[in-house]
């Protein structure tokens, strides 16, 4: 086994070194995994994407009930029928136990740390389930029972999965035309390279889809903004979270003396030409922009979003 492990390690290192920027990719991985987890433990909370929070029990059962049923069944079979696996080759037993261990680890990460770990729980769990059922199906006495279970689960998933998916799409799917009107206005009326202060980093994909000639304040996990410049991040943080309006602050804990005028921050620190916001997500900022026409000129105001030019 040591030889296989050495080959795996050598392949991993080779793949890393062959990347165009291996040092940068290592730093990127550190920021996305290690530093992100460290910052989540701090007393002050950064802005995190939903996928970086634990998966809620309700979502777990709604979206993964069928898979979880098969996965738990496979774990139970392995525990209670260990004698069926003793005659398997070392490689196959390694596949089974590593699949189980890795799927359990990523399942715990999914429900306790970050829901995006389910991207690994599912594939490792699938490998584990397939390995377990391939052994059981080889046992003549158990074959009818296992086949019956597989058929029942198959028909359950055949009905449940499309139904659940349609509900999820109805509740959470993003319209392909979202922000189209505002983004096209910016595209047609701004100069190439103008900076748009988008208050929510998650709005970036839709804005960029319709308008790629402007620059946007953020479009990836805010942890990258924080690492690049903590002071600039906190100035953005309070505005994005709709916690302040006229003044913002460059630190997680601010005194009155540390407050900075929002207009000057947008104009001088961020060099922004426009502000884009969703009215429902940032009602206080929307009111602030509306009530300060001497600094911000409204250019477009739709049902959901608005664009202001910074004078």
Order of alpha helices (4+ residues) and beta strands (2+ residues): alpha-alpha-alpha-alpha-alpha-alpha-alpha-alpha-beta-alpha-beta-alpha-alpha-beta-beta-beta-alpha-beta-beta
